[in-house]
């Protein structure tokens, strides 16, 4: 039986997809990347915000048409399956099975149940308690196709921000035991992974539930001992949880990239309070100051939301002032998505989508100037760059510095008159810089 996995949404979802693929492989199912060869399609969905949910629904509908023609089974997993478990079978009758967010490790059981059902017409659904932590002993099938891989260190979230559905569809925060993560990362290194990217809804709270204290620094130190792992990157570190121990680790651990993804969402206290965020503007400034003081060359990335209910023109202008003052290295901006079932969806003072889009564009225009100026400072410097590939049309290699997370940040275009192997880390002298990307040549 040939099985196609369609993984949508975030990198955390991708980790679940790769875990399911490992189970399928170990149970002698054939994995295909070709839609035309598939007997079974598994769609691992996202429903974090409206656009992601729309993509998931459209993908399932597309696969439903394929089911009418020739597919044996269509299985829906992930956040959409969890969030709308009572509606999917009714709305899309071609779906044969739904699996909740905490039950993806039961994929083999689901396929076997479908195979054993009467005339293959019975629907199968598996939904465990939201606070369960799915466990997979099989090694993942790494699908990145490069020399980087994601390591999901925890599931769920305890923050309950007023705009976010994640705690309701992923459960409360549960850390993955450290020994399991070290084992998984060791396997990933054996498969050629050189850059390990740690992800969770929030990485900075890792270990509190298991070990009684924040244990991210300890985890990073253990992962850094793994032969073959050369870069470790931290994503989704909430500012209120960044402490002195973690900051010191950035300064001391050579394998830990001097890069931090720190979701802020806004700068103004009244908006942060309405969002349910557990910090304020002054605390955010203090964290940024401490990071830059102890780790002068650290790259700080954040995400912001425009058009949150109650945001005023004055709030937006003060956010622009904050961006101009702080000069963060990377910013991603999202317009507020009004999600059913969240407190913010019921707030009275909703902001128009058109205005939220205007504010987003103004932020990105300002940030483009900030990024350009900061990249200009890199001209003439020699930087380590991990090679990701080669563009034959332009006769140039492509890679990333420690300042650039894959798929969200910039690239380095590398001139070299001899062959570079993907996955190698080379010294590159930066010759040109734009707002996002750099151009340079290899230094022997």
WODA-V618875 format. One record per residue. N is the residue number from 1. RES is the residue in one small letter. SS is DSSP state (A for helix, B for strand, O for the rest). PSI is psi as a letter, one per 20 degrees, with the letter a starting at -180 (none if undefined). D_LAST is the distance of its C-alpha to the last C-alpha in whole Angstrom. Layout:
n=[N,N]
res=[RES,RES]
ss=[SS,SS]
psi=[PSI,PSI]
d_last=[D_LAST,D_LAST]
This chain:
n=[1,2,3,4,5,6,7,8,9,10,11,12,13,14,15,16,17,18,19,20,21,22,23,24,25,26,27,28,29,30,31,32,33,34,35,36,37,38,39,40,41,42,43,44,45,46,47,48,49,50,51,52,53,54,55,56,57,58,59,60,61,62,63,64,65,66,67,68,69,70,71,72,73,74,75,76,77,78,79,80,81,82,83,84,85,86,87,88,89,90,91,92,93,94,95,96,97,98,99,100,101,102,103,104,105,106,107,108,109,110,111,112,113,114,115,116,117,118,119,120,121,122,123,124,125,126,127,128,129,130,131,132,133,134,135,136,137,138,139,140,141,142,143,144,145,146,147,148,149,150,151,152,153,154,155,156,157,158,159,160,161,162,163,164,165,166,167,168,169,170,171,172,173,174,175,176,177,178,179,180,181,182,183,184,185,186,187,188,189,190,191,192,193,194,195,196,197,198,199,200,201,202,203,204,205,206,207,208,209,210,211,212,213,214,215,216,217,218,219,220,221,222,223,224,225,226,227,228,229,230,231,232,233,234,235,236,237,238,239,240,241,242,243,244,245,246,247,248,249,250,251,252,253,254,255,256,257,258,259,260,261,262,263,264,265,266,267,268,269,270,271,272,273,274,275,276,277,278,279,280,281,282,283,284,285,286,287,288,289,290,291,292,293,294,295,296,297,298,299,300,301,302,303,304,305,306,307,308,309,310,311,312,313,314,315,316,317,318,319,320,321,322,323,324,325,326,327,328,329,330,331,332,333,334,335,336,337,338,339,340,341,342,343,344,345,346,347,348,349,350,351,352,353,354,355,356,357,358,359,360,361,362,363,364,365,366,367,368,369,370,371,372,373,374,375,376,377,378,379,380,381,382,383,384,385,386,387,388,389,390,391,392,393,394,395,396,397,398,399,400,401,402,403,404,405,406,407,408,409,410,411,412,413,414,415,416,417,418,419,420,421,422,423,424,425,426,427,428,429,430,431,432,433,434,435,436,437,438,439,440,441,442,443,444]
res=[x,x,x,x,x,x,x,x,x,x,x,x,x,x,x,x,x,x,x,x,x,x,x,x,x,x,x,x,x,x,x,x,x,x,x,x,x,x,x,x,x,x,x,x,x,x,x,x,x,x,x,x,x,x,x,x,x,x,x,x,x,x,x,x,x,x,x,x,x,x,x,x,x,x,x,x,x,x,x,x,x,x,x,x,x,x,x,x,x,x,x,x,x,x,x,x,x,x,x,x,x,x,x,x,x,x,x,x,x,x,x,x,x,x,x,x,x,x,x,x,x,x,x,x,x,x,x,x,x,x,x,x,x,x,x,x,x,x,x,x,x,x,x,x,x,x,x,x,x,x,x,x,x,x,x,x,x,x,x,x,x,x,x,x,x,x,x,x,x,x,x,x,x,x,x,x,x,x,x,x,x,x,x,x,x,x,x,x,x,x,x,x,x,x,x,x,x,x,x,x,x,x,x,x,x,x,x,x,x,x,x,x,x,x,x,x,x,x,x,x,x,x,x,x,x,x,x,x,x,x,x,x,x,x,x,x,x,x,x,x,x,x,x,x,x,x,x,x,x,x,x,x,x,x,x,x,x,x,x,x,x,x,x,x,x,x,x,x,x,x,x,x,x,x,x,x,x,x,x,x,x,x,x,x,x,x,x,x,x,x,x,x,x,x,x,x,x,x,x,x,x,x,x,x,x,x,x,x,x,x,x,x,x,x,x,x,x,x,x,x,x,x,x,x,x,x,x,x,x,x,x,x,x,x,x,x,x,x,x,x,x,x,x,x,x,x,x,x,x,x,x,x,x,x,x,x,x,x,x,x,x,x,x,x,x,x,x,x,x,x,x,x,x,x,x,x,x,x,x,x,x,x,x,x,x,x,x,x,x,x,x,x,x,x,x,x,x,x,x,x,x,x,x,x,x,x,x,x,x,x,x,x,x,x,x,x,x,x,x,x,x,x,x,x,x,x,x,x,x,x,x,x,x,x,x,x,x,x,x,x,x,x,x,x]
ss=[O,B,B,B,B,B,B,O,O,O,A,A,A,A,A,A,A,A,A,A,A,A,A,A,A,A,O,O,O,B,B,B,O,O,A,A,A,O,O,B,B,B,B,B,B,O,O,O,O,A,A,A,A,A,A,A,A,A,A,A,A,A,A,A,A,A,A,A,A,O,O,O,B,B,B,B,B,B,A,A,A,A,A,O,O,O,O,A,A,A,A,O,O,O,O,O,B,B,B,O,O,O,O,A,A,A,A,A,A,A,A,A,A,A,A,A,O,A,A,A,O,O,O,B,B,B,O,O,O,O,O,O,O,O,O,O,O,O,O,O,O,O,O,O,O,O,O,B,B,B,B,B,O,B,B,O,O,O,O,O,O,O,O,O,O,A,A,A,A,A,O,O,O,B,B,O,O,A,A,A,A,A,A,A,A,A,A,A,A,A,O,O,O,O,B,B,B,B,B,O,O,O,O,O,O,O,O,A,A,A,A,O,O,O,O,A,A,A,A,A,A,A,A,A,O,O,O,O,O,O,B,B,B,B,O,O,O,O,A,A,A,O,O,A,A,A,A,A,A,A,A,A,O,O,O,B,B,B,B,B,B,O,O,O,B,O,O,O,A,A,A,A,A,A,A,O,O,O,O,O,A,A,A,A,A,A,A,A,A,A,A,A,A,A,O,O,O,O,B,B,B,B,B,B,B,B,O,O,O,O,O,O,A,A,A,A,A,A,A,A,A,A,A,A,A,A,O,O,O,B,B,B,B,B,B,O,O,O,O,O,O,O,A,A,A,A,O,O,O,O,O,O,A,A,A,A,A,A,A,A,A,A,A,A,A,A,A,A,A,A,A,A,A,A,A,A,O,O,O,O,O,B,B,B,B,B,B,B,B,B,B,O,O,O,O,B,B,B,B,B,O,O,O,O,O,O,O,O,O,O,O,B,B,B,B,O,O,O,O,O,O,O,O,O,B,B,B,B,B,B,B,B,B,O,O,O,O,B,B,B,B,B,O,O]
psi=[p,p,p,p,p,o,p,r,b,r,h,h,h,h,g,g,g,h,g,h,h,g,g,g,g,i,k,k,q,p,p,q,j,p,h,h,i,p,h,p,p,p,o,o,r,q,k,g,r,g,g,h,h,g,g,g,g,h,g,g,h,g,h,h,h,h,h,h,g,i,q,g,q,o,p,p,r,a,g,g,h,g,h,l,h,i,h,g,h,g,h,n,i,i,p,h,q,p,p,r,h,j,j,h,i,k,h,g,g,g,g,h,h,g,h,i,q,o,k,k,i,p,q,p,p,o,o,r,q,h,j,q,o,q,p,p,h,q,q,q,o,p,j,h,j,b,k,q,q,p,o,o,i,r,q,a,q,j,h,l,q,i,i,p,i,g,h,i,i,i,a,r,p,o,q,p,q,g,h,g,g,g,g,g,h,g,g,g,h,h,j,j,p,h,o,p,o,p,q,r,h,o,h,i,j,p,i,g,h,g,j,j,r,p,j,g,g,g,g,g,h,g,h,i,i,p,p,h,p,h,p,p,p,p,q,l,o,p,h,i,i,o,r,h,g,g,g,h,h,h,h,h,o,h,i,o,p,m,p,p,o,n,p,g,h,r,h,p,h,h,g,g,g,h,i,j,q,k,a,r,g,g,h,g,h,g,g,g,g,g,g,h,g,h,m,h,k,q,p,p,q,r,q,q,p,q,k,q,p,i,p,r,h,g,g,g,h,h,g,g,g,g,g,h,g,h,l,q,h,p,p,p,p,q,q,p,o,o,p,p,i,q,h,h,h,i,q,h,m,q,q,q,h,g,g,h,g,g,g,g,h,h,g,h,g,g,h,h,g,g,g,g,g,h,h,h,i,i,p,i,q,p,q,p,p,p,p,h,a,p,o,h,h,i,l,q,q,p,a,q,r,i,i,o,q,q,i,h,a,a,r,p,p,p,p,p,j,r,p,p,p,p,i,q,p,q,p,p,p,p,h,q,p,a,h,g,q,q,p,a,q,p,o,none]
d_last=[50,47,46,44,42,42,40,41,40,38,35,38,40,37,37,41,40,38,40,43,41,40,44,45,42,44,47,47,47,44,42,41,39,42,45,47,46,47,51,50,48,47,46,44,45,45,47,46,47,49,46,44,48,49,46,47,50,49,47,50,53,50,50,54,55,53,55,58,57,56,54,55,54,53,51,50,49,47,48,50,52,53,54,56,57,61,60,58,60,63,60,58,61,58,56,57,56,54,52,52,49,49,50,47,47,51,49,51,54,54,54,56,59,58,59,62,63,67,66,62,64,64,61,59,58,56,56,55,56,53,52,51,48,47,46,44,43,42,38,37,35,32,32,29,27,24,22,24,28,31,33,36,37,41,43,46,46,49,48,51,49,52,50,49,50,48,50,53,51,48,51,50,47,46,43,42,42,39,39,39,36,34,36,35,31,31,32,29,26,28,28,24,24,21,23,26,28,31,34,38,41,40,37,38,42,40,43,45,48,47,46,48,45,42,39,36,34,36,35,31,31,32,30,27,28,27,25,22,23,20,21,25,26,30,32,35,36,39,39,43,41,38,39,38,36,34,33,32,30,28,27,27,26,22,22,24,23,24,26,29,32,35,38,40,42,44,44,48,50,53,51,49,52,53,50,51,48,48,46,47,45,45,44,41,40,40,38,35,36,35,32,31,32,31,27,26,24,25,26,29,31,34,37,40,44,46,49,50,54,55,52,54,52,52,50,48,47,47,44,42,43,41,38,38,38,36,33,32,28,30,33,35,39,42,45,48,49,53,53,56,57,55,57,55,56,60,59,61,59,57,54,54,51,51,51,48,46,47,45,42,41,42,40,37,37,37,34,32,33,31,28,27,28,26,23,23,22,19,18,15,14,11,12,12,13,15,15,19,19,19,21,22,24,22,19,17,16,17,17,18,17,19,22,23,25,25,28,29,26,24,21,17,17,13,12,10,11,11,13,12,15,17,17,14,12,9,7,9,10,14,15,19,21,24,27,25,22,19,16,13,10,6,4,0]
